[in-house]
Amino acid sequence: MATKAVRLPDREQIIRQMWRLATAGAGDAVKLACSPPEDWGETKKLELDALTEFKRGSNGVVELKFVDRGRLLERLLDTVDHSGEVQVERFLQAMEGES
């Protein structure tokens, strides 16, 4: 059986993903936390990419952890700063186009 080669994302795709994670909302994670476990079958419809940890204790306490937005933004800024003026401009135009 032949294995299919996995194509790695290019630099611009990684930057876009970093931006998306850094600006992701927490609303769907809160919906999940407030829903009873029997309703969790619909999680595929929720945007939970920025959620890194979800805990519900036996006493009902819920703990949600998210990606470190500050660190992501620092890395994104560092990446953009070292990519040259043309790439910075392309990145900003692409982000404006998605808004």
Summary of the structure (lengths in Angstrom):
residues: 99
radius of gyration: 17.7
end to end distance: 43.3
largest distance: 53.8
contacts: 195
relative contact order: 0.15
helix: 57%
strand: 11%
